[in-house]
Amino acid sequence: RRDNLDARIPKLRAEAARLKTRIENLTARYNATIDKVTELENLEIVGLVRAENMSIEQLAELIKGGAANA
């Protein structure tokens, strides 16, 4: 019978929906933040490479673990 349905169920479903939306929003913010960190790290690397006047070949050698003649 419908009279015996637990009144907490609709409230819990509504809370679950709110939490799901919040999680989705936080996940989007997290991903955007990580993307921004990566972008800033890449810009920092580019700046360091330019400051050392390294060629692409020297950078590749440095990344491989060899001695770059910068």
N, C-alpha and C positions, 0 to 999 in steps of 0.2 A: 504493500500500500504506500501511496505517496505521503501519507501522514507520518510514516516512520522514517522518512529520509532525514539524514543528519543535516542540520542547518549549517554546519561548518563547511560542508563541501563547496557550496558556491563561493563562500568567502575565501577559502583556500585556493580555489581555481583562479579567482580574481587576483589574489596575491601572487600566485605562480605566474600569471600573465604579466603583472607589473615587474616581477623579478626578471623574467625572460627579456623584457624590453630593456631593463636596466643593464643586464648582462650584455646584450647586443650593443648598446650604446657605449659601455665601458670597453668592450672588445674593439670597437671601431676607434675609440680614443687611444687605446693601447697600441693598436697597429699604426695609427697615424704618428704617435710619439716615436715608436721604433723606426719608422720610415724617416722621420726627421733626424734622429740620432745618426742613422746610416748616412744620410745626405751630408750632415755636418762633418762626420768622420771622413767621408770621401773628399770633401772640400779641404779639410785639413791636410790630408795626404797629398792632394794636388799642390797645395801651397808649399808643403815641405819639399816635394820633388822639384818644383820650380825654383825654390830658394837655393837648392843645391845644383841648379843648372844641369840636371841629369837628362840623358836621352832616354827614349823609350827602351832601347836595348839595355842600357844600364839599369833602369828600373826593373826590367824583366829579370835580369841577372841577380839583382838584389833580392827580389821576391823568391827566386829559386834557391837562394841561400849562398850564392857565389859572391865573390868580391867585386863590387862595382867600382869602377875607376872614375868616381865622381870628383 
